[in-house]
Amino acid sequence: MTTYLITGTNRGIGLEYCQQLQQKGETVIAVCRQPSEELKNLGVQIESGIDVASDESVAELAKRLRGTTIDVLINNAGIIETNSLENLEFESLERQFQVNAVALLRVTKALLPMIPRGGKIIISSNDSSPR
Ligand SMILES: NC(=O)c1ccc[n+]([C@@H]2O[C@H](COP(=O)([O-])OP(=O)(O)OC[C@H]3O[C@@H](n4cnc5c(N)ncnc54)[C@H](OP(=O)(O)O)[C@@H]3O)[C@@H](O)[C@H]2O)c1
């Protein structure tokens, strides 16, 4: 059995990852800010109250999981805000960069001691370039 840790699991693609992996009999650690009813109903291990954009929050996650082995880390949490070159919102770009690029490195660094040799780190984010 493989242990997967997934971020951004209360809805969307992250919730779907949890559902499908659990159905396959894998061990799922679902990380989120606030668990949804759908996530709670899956019966997987939930680590809630975690904002991937916060150093303190991610340090708390690592503390909670000390001693756990994570075979596959899926960095899924992310935000998509549409910007055009004509109406660029720099705060939006900065926010997306922080969540979609920096936060996954924060999570990966914090959890690295729990990922064994041969473990996998998956990045499922989006590019935030203006369209
Ligand atoms: N759907 C697409 O077509 C598409 C295409 C390309 C890439 N992606 C990427 O795939 C990933 C999932 O997409 P999705 O469609 O499932 O998105 P979604 O429905 O918007 O879900 C995003 C998830 O990320 C979480 N999240 C956002 N910011 C967070 C933060 N600071 N800390 C903790 N969790 C945070 C959200 O939690 P809250 O509910 O607490 O906000 C939510 O669980 C994202 O990274 C997205 O950029 C999606």
The ligand as a Gaussian input file, in Angstrom:
#p B3LYP/6-31G(d) Opt

LIG

0 1
 N       -9.048000      22.914000     -13.346000
 C       -8.206000      23.162000     -14.321000
 O       -8.547000      23.268000     -15.516000
 C       -6.741000      23.298000     -14.043000
 C       -5.900000      23.487000     -15.104000
 C       -4.553000      23.603000     -14.860000
 C       -4.063000      23.522000     -13.587000
 N       -4.899000      23.348000     -12.557000
 C       -4.320000      23.288000     -11.217000
 O       -4.712000      22.079000     -10.559000
 C       -4.883000      22.350000      -9.174000
 C       -6.305000      22.003000      -8.747000
 O       -7.222000      22.654000      -9.603000
 P       -8.785000      22.678000      -9.282000
 O       -9.459000      22.934000     -10.566000
 O       -9.145000      21.501000      -8.472000
 O       -8.870000      24.015000      -8.398000
 P       -9.974000      24.438000      -7.299000
 O      -11.235000      23.704000      -7.472000
 O       -9.971000      25.931000      -7.332000
 O       -9.315000      23.936000      -5.926000
 C       -8.122000      24.500000      -5.480000
 C       -7.770000      23.861000      -4.163000
 O       -6.567000      24.483000      -3.696000
 C       -6.799000      24.929000      -2.365000
 N       -5.990000      26.091000      -2.030000
 C       -5.875000      27.253000      -2.699000
 N       -5.071000      28.081000      -2.045000
 C       -4.668000      27.434000      -0.928000
 C       -3.845000      27.775000       0.164000
 N       -3.235000      28.978000       0.263000
 N       -3.646000      26.865000       1.153000
 C       -4.252000      25.660000       1.101000
 N       -5.051000      25.271000       0.090000
 C       -5.266000      26.157000      -0.907000
 C       -8.282000      25.255000      -2.311000
 O       -8.696000      25.314000      -0.969000
 P       -9.854000      26.336000      -0.459000
 O      -11.163000      25.710000      -0.777000
 O       -9.566000      26.469000       0.995000
 O       -9.648000      27.630000      -1.228000
 C       -8.842000      24.079000      -3.092000
 O       -8.929000      22.935000      -2.273000
 C       -4.588000      23.826000      -8.948000
 O       -3.254000      23.959000      -8.541000
 C       -4.803000      24.411000     -10.317000
 O       -4.049000      25.582000     -10.496000
 C       -6.228000      23.217000     -12.743000

